[in-house]
């Protein structure tokens, strides 16, 4: 079982968490002005690197808070976790 460290609750089992996608993706300033192609690019297209990747996670079966994590996509190993108001380590 993979263990994930919640910044608020501490280390818990992976089954308590849900993946939330790529971290640090800014919301469009005025989404109503986007074309369908621009909106689709924002919603569906993300980077998919092999190696370290910043992601959003929710502790859905615990404190229900969102946090960010840096995870290695090749090994699935978590390198660090941090609150949304903190800088990426």
C-alpha positions, 0 to 999 in steps of 0.5 A: 500500500502506498502511503501519502503524507497529508500536510494537515493530517500526516501520513495515511494510506493511498485509499484516503486520497483522490488525484486532482490533476496537474498543479499550478495551472492558472484559470483563464482570466476571462473564460467567456472570451475563449474560443472552443479550441482555446477552452478545450486546450485549457480543460484537456491538454496537460503536460505528461512528463516522465519524472518529477511532476507537480500534482493536486491531491485531495485528502477526501477520506480525511480532512477533505483539504487539497494540497500539492505534491511532487511525484515521480511519474516513473516510480510513483514515489512521492518526493514532497507535499505542500499546501496550496499557499506554499511555494513548490519545493 
